[in-house]
Amino acid sequence: YGRTKTSCVGLASLALSLVTVVSNFSEGYSMGKTSMILAGSDKRLLCSIMYRVYALINIWKEPIQAILPHLKEIYNTSLKYGMIDYALFSGMSFAYRAFFTGSLLQPLRKEV
């Protein structure tokens, strides 16, 4: 009972459900921010939480240009800590979101 080390991942998933299923964007957004705070300095947990928050939740409240640097950070951190799945997810999300900002994809290939 109570909060464990991985409770913050569940909280981020609940925040994603609030945004996508219930359409409660404000509550999901704030719950996503809270989940990142609860994760603390555990980089492996932060990779999965930050992907959920920046790639799937914050797109409803923040401009895409503000999210792109975070997706690049998730990509680099995930590679560093061996979280290949989140590195691929965030790399794909980075390219996808950058395309919708009007960026040319050829120069982005060098970034990620």
Backbone as CSV, one residue per row, in Angstrom:
resi,resn,N_x,N_y,N_z,CA_x,CA_y,CA_z,C_x,C_y,C_z
1,TYR,0.832,-1.183,0.000,0.000,0.000,0.000,0.875,1.244,0.000
2,GLY,0.371,2.287,-0.593,1.130,3.521,-0.623,1.844,3.714,-1.941
3,ARG,2.818,4.594,-1.928,3.556,4.960,-3.130,4.841,4.161,-3.211
4,THR,5.101,3.590,-4.385,6.347,2.863,-4.612,7.172,3.615,-5.646
5,LYS,8.311,3.062,-5.961,9.219,3.697,-6.912,8.579,3.834,-8.302
6,THR,7.763,2.861,-8.674,7.169,2.872,-10.008,5.751,3.446,-10.046
7,SER,5.268,3.976,-8.946,3.932,4.573,-8.938,3.828,5.751,-9.895
8,CYS,4.928,6.430,-10.101,4.913,7.597,-10.991,4.636,7.197,-12.439
9,VAL,5.009,5.975,-12.842,4.696,5.500,-14.190,3.192,5.283,-14.318
10,GLY,2.593,4.709,-13.289,1.140,4.533,-13.285,0.408,5.862,-13.300
11,LEU,0.948,6.836,-12.581,0.343,8.162,-12.564,0.420,8.815,-13.941
12,ALA,1.528,8.648,-14.632,1.662,9.183,-15.993,0.696,8.485,-16.945
13,SER,0.499,7.191,-16.761,-0.457,6.460,-17.595,-1.885,6.899,-17.313
14,LEU,-2.181,7.161,-16.048,-3.507,7.680,-15.691,-3.713,9.062,-16.295
15,ALA,-2.685,9.876,-16.284,-2.764,11.207,-16.899,-3.042,11.085,-18.396
16,LEU,-2.394,10.134,-19.042,-2.639,9.906,-20.464,-4.081,9.468,-20.704
17,SER,-4.607,8.637,-19.835,-6.007,8.211,-19.952,-6.960,9.383,-19.763
18,LEU,-6.637,10.254,-18.824,-7.491,11.428,-18.618,-7.547,12.302,-19.863
19,VAL,-6.422,12.431,-20.530,-6.367,13.285,-21.715,-7.057,12.627,-22.902
20,THR,-6.765,11.359,-23.145,-7.254,10.717,-24.364,-8.662,10.148,-24.240
21,VAL,-8.999,9.583,-23.112,-10.304,8.931,-22.967,-11.360,9.886,-22.442
22,VAL,-11.021,10.620,-21.385,-11.998,11.477,-20.706,-11.999,12.900,-21.258
23,SER,-10.964,13.263,-22.012,-10.790,14.620,-22.561,-10.683,15.686,-21.477
24,ASN,-10.099,15.303,-20.350,-9.845,16.244,-19.268,-8.379,16.685,-19.397
25,PHE,-8.163,17.670,-20.251,-6.806,18.068,-20.610,-6.057,18.736,-19.464
26,SER,-6.724,19.592,-18.730,-6.044,20.312,-17.642,-5.612,19.370,-16.530
27,GLU,-6.485,18.470,-16.135,-6.149,17.526,-15.057,-5.061,16.554,-15.507
28,GLY,-5.167,16.059,-16.725,-4.144,15.155,-17.242,-2.790,15.826,-17.373
29,TYR,-2.806,17.080,-17.795,-1.568,17.847,-17.937,-0.885,18.029,-16.584
30,SER,-1.648,18.434,-15.583,-1.049,18.645,-14.255,-0.624,17.325,-13.618
31,MET,-1.363,16.254,-13.857,-0.993,14.953,-13.311,0.285,14.439,-13.986
32,GLY,0.442,14.715,-15.256,1.674,14.338,-15.948,2.879,15.062,-15.380
33,LYS,2.735,16.350,-15.113,3.827,17.123,-14.502,4.174,16.563,-13.116
34,THR,3.144,16.207,-12.349,3.355,15.645,-11.020,4.098,14.315,-11.094
35,SER,3.775,13.489,-12.083,4.452,12.195,-12.207,5.942,12.359,-12.472
36,MET,6.321,13.409,-13.224,7.745,13.643,-13.467,8.450,14.089,-12.188
37,ILE,7.767,14.860,-11.373,8.358,15.293,-10.101,8.562,14.098,-9.178
38,LEU,7.567,13.198,-9.132,7.657,12.029,-8.254,8.753,11.060,-8.678
39,ALA,9.083,11.049,-9.963,10.127,10.125,-10.446,11.500,10.500,-9.899
40,GLY,11.691,11.759,-9.580,12.969,12.188,-9.025,14.087,12.092,-10.031
41,SER,15.183,11.477,-9.633,16.371,11.438,-10.493,16.591,10.079,-11.150
42,ASP,15.632,9.161,-11.049,15.760,7.848,-11.670,15.570,7.988,-13.178
43,LYS,16.672,7.985,-13.907,16.642,8.255,-15.349,15.876,7.202,-16.132
44,ARG,15.926,5.951,-15.689,15.205,4.895,-16.413,13.701,5.098,-16.296
45,LEU,13.231,5.489,-15.142,11.805,5.788,-14.994,11.440,7.055,-15.749
46,LEU,12.317,8.033,-15.686,12.029,9.306,-16.358,11.889,9.149,-17.867
47,CYS,12.613,8.211,-18.463,12.492,8.005,-19.911,11.058,7.632,-20.281
48,SER,10.486,6.682,-19.562,9.125,6.257,-19.894,8.094,7.317,-19.526
49,ILE,8.309,7.999,-18.411,7.358,9.025,-17.988,7.430,10.236,-18.906
50,MET,8.642,10.688,-19.207,8.782,11.867,-20.058,8.244,11.615,-21.455
51,TYR,8.388,10.377,-21.952,7.803,10.091,-23.256,6.288,10.252,-23.214
52,ARG,5.666,9.666,-22.197,4.214,9.791,-22.086,3.791,11.254,-21.958
53,VAL,4.505,11.991,-21.118,4.117,13.378,-20.841,4.362,14.275,-22.052
54,TYR,5.581,14.256,-22.594,5.906,15.210,-23.659,5.358,14.796,-25.025
55,ALA,5.335,13.517,-25.331,4.891,13.101,-26.661,3.385,12.908,-26.757
56,LEU,2.737,12.559,-25.639,1.330,12.185,-25.725,0.367,13.069,-24.935
57,ILE,0.856,13.770,-23.928,-0.035,14.591,-23.093,0.132,16.079,-23.385
58,ASN,1.376,16.548,-23.369,1.609,17.993,-23.503,1.257,18.550,-24.869
59,ILE,1.102,17.688,-25.865,0.741,18.184,-27.194,-0.630,18.849,-27.193
60,TRP,-1.414,18.582,-26.170,-2.749,19.190,-26.079,-2.717,20.567,-25.438
61,LYS,-1.606,20.905,-24.761,-1.547,22.168,-24.023,-0.387,23.076,-24.419
62,GLU,0.651,22.543,-25.033,1.841,23.324,-25.361,2.081,23.298,-26.868
63,PRO,2.737,24.333,-27.406,3.061,24.308,-28.838,4.088,23.219,-29.153
64,ILE,4.006,22.708,-30.356,4.902,21.614,-30.759,6.363,22.036,-30.671
65,GLN,6.661,23.294,-31.005,8.052,23.763,-30.971,8.637,23.670,-29.562
66,ALA,7.804,23.798,-28.543,8.287,23.702,-27.155,8.540,22.258,-26.748
67,ILE,7.935,21.310,-27.437,8.054,19.899,-27.080,9.248,19.235,-27.767
68,LEU,9.633,19.721,-28.923,10.706,19.087,-29.697,12.021,18.930,-28.936
69,PRO,12.505,19.953,-28.207,13.767,19.744,-27.460,13.649,18.650,-26.397
70,HIS,12.480,18.518,-25.800,12.288,17.473,-24.789,12.313,16.086,-25.426
71,LEU,11.730,15.955,-26.615,11.758,14.671,-27.299,13.182,14.286,-27.677
72,LYS,13.982,15.259,-28.066,15.391,14.989,-28.375,16.146,14.576,-27.107
73,GLU,15.824,15.227,-25.991,16.447,14.859,-24.708,16.070,13.437,-24.297
74,ILE,14.808,13.068,-24.474,14.363,11.710,-24.149,15.103,10.703,-25.024
75,TYR,15.261,11.027,-26.291,15.980,10.146,-27.219,17.400,9.895,-26.717
76,ASN,18.125,10.956,-26.405,19.520,10.826,-25.964,19.633,10.120,-24.623
77,THR,18.769,10.458,-23.688,18.801,9.822,-22.366,18.448,8.347,-22.457
78,SER,17.465,8.023,-23.281,17.064,6.620,-23.443,18.196,5.791,-24.024
79,LEU,18.890,6.327,-25.006,20.035,5.605,-25.565,21.132,5.413,-24.526
80,LYS,21.371,6.445,-23.743,22.433,6.383,-22.728,22.161,5.312,-21.687
81,TYR,20.900,5.138,-21.300,20.554,4.188,-20.241,20.001,2.868,-20.776
82,GLY,20.112,2.636,-22.090,19.730,1.346,-22.643,18.244,1.128,-22.838
83,MET,17.482,2.188,-22.834,16.032,2.081,-23.042,15.755,2.281,-24.536
84,ILE,16.076,1.267,-25.319,16.005,1.379,-26.772,14.573,1.640,-27.240
85,ASP,13.603,1.033,-26.579,12.214,1.232,-27.004,11.803,2.694,-26.901
86,TYR,12.141,3.351,-25.804,11.771,4.760,-25.657,12.618,5.668,-26.539
87,ALA,13.835,5.242,-26.852,14.644,6.005,-27.798,13.981,5.986,-29.177
88,LEU,13.503,4.829,-29.586,12.830,4.730,-30.885,11.505,5.484,-30.890
89,PHE,10.729,5.346,-29.803,9.450,6.066,-29.715,9.666,7.575,-29.807
90,SER,10.629,8.069,-29.032,10.841,9.515,-28.998,11.465,10.019,-30.296
91,GLY,12.322,9.227,-30.916,12.881,9.617,-32.203,11.807,9.717,-33.276
92,MET,10.900,8.742,-33.282,9.795,8.771,-34.228,8.879,9.964,-33.959
93,SER,8.580,10.203,-32.695,7.714,11.328,-32.328,8.368,12.659,-32.685
94,PHE,9.679,12.744,-32.499,10.402,13.967,-32.850,10.270,14.264,-34.340
95,ALA,10.523,13.265,-35.173,10.445,13.467,-36.626,9.012,13.784,-37.050
96,TYR,8.066,13.088,-36.478,6.656,13.284,-36.808,6.194,14.689,-36.445
97,ARG,6.520,15.117,-35.231,6.099,16.444,-34.773,6.851,17.544,-35.536
98,ALA,8.129,17.325,-35.795,8.921,18.324,-36.536,8.370,18.512,-37.946
99,PHE,7.895,17.437,-38.548,7.292,17.529,-39.881,6.098,18.478,-39.862
100,PHE,5.297,18.411,-38.809,4.106,19.255,-38.721,4.411,20.701,-38.330
101,THR,5.651,20.975,-37.943,6.034,22.368,-37.705,6.515,23.028,-38.993
102,GLY,6.664,22.248,-40.046,7.129,22.795,-41.314,8.626,22.655,-41.510
103,SER,9.284,21.944,-40.607,10.734,21.746,-40.730,11.035,20.789,-41.878
104,LEU,12.164,21.009,-42.513,12.619,20.076,-43.533,13.177,18.830,-42.854
105,LEU,12.847,17.678,-43.372,13.250,16.435,-42.715,14.705,16.072,-42.966
106,GLN,15.275,16.486,-44.066,16.673,16.133,-44.367,17.635,16.644,-43.286
107,PRO,17.550,17.918,-42.862,18.448,18.361,-41.779,18.153,17.687,-40.432
108,LEU,16.909,17.285,-40.203,16.566,16.624,-38.941,17.206,15.256,-38.820
109,ARG,17.528,14.644,-39.935,18.150,13.329,-39.929,19.469,13.356,-39.167
110,LYS,20.173,14.477,-39.214,21.448,14.605,-38.509,21.254,14.827,-37.017
111,GLU,20.105,15.375,-36.628,19.852,15.677,-35.220,19.516,14.427,-34.412
112,VAL,18.705,13.559,-35.003,18.271,12.353,-34.267,18.717,11.143,-35.039
